[in-house]
Amino acid sequence: MNEQERLVIRRKILGIALQQARERAGKTIKDCAALLGIPPARYRAYEAGRRDLTLPELEALAWFFQCPLSALLEPDRHVASLSEDGMAEAIPELLTLRHRIIGLILRQARERAGKSLREVATFLGCTPRRIRAYESGERPIPLVELERLCLYLGVSLSDFYDTDSPIGQLVLLLDQVERFRTLSPEVRSFVTSPVNLPYLRLAMRLAELPADRLRHIAEDLLEITL
């Protein structure tokens, strides 16, 4: 399978995931198009896999459908459902801001990787002008191209996730809930028991320590037990 075929399949998978999540949420194509501020025909093309959507659009739809972002990126994941709040009218403005933020993160990742605009453009098979438009936020970057650039530049797609806006915070919460659901019943029981809270706080503090400090603590504990 060549790269072009892989991208076609990826678009189809994303489209199917969108359609299934939309139908579970009881939303119409017109609802989704209105949320994103685009014509219904364009949104319909997203679900058909004929047109590329962007990560900010996917994040907004995850919020709208009240499902984890991972459930759209990885359709085999179970979809968690929470209640909707009243932010829909602010979505277009948030999308514009998110496109600019993603462009900035992309430019920083490219510079850290030591890649020129021309090198990135050659990798994607487009012009340097388009890459410059992506980085300025003037042109939203399609999700499938952003995923390819993550691999090329050695970064993670999660580096581009929205973690600050109300949408991003809710989508993050939904993903955390989904990960919690995958834990074993014993672990969930331990985590949710109030008496175990001191142990969890201790584990959090230990996780923040550098490796050499943890090594010294382990050595001290070993001496005590011997």
Secondary structure, DSSP 8 states (H G I E B T S, - for coil): --HHHHHHHHHHHHHHHHHHHHHHHT--HHHHHHHHTS-HHHHHHHHHTSS--BHHHHHHHHHHHT--HHHHHSTTS--------S-GGGHHHHHHHHHHHHHHHHHHHHHHTT--HHHHHHHHTS-HHHHHHHHHTSS--BHHHHHHHHHHHT--GGGGS--SSHHHHHHHHHHHHHHHHTS-HHHHHHHH-GGGHHHHHHHHHHHHS-HHHHHHHHHHHHHHH-
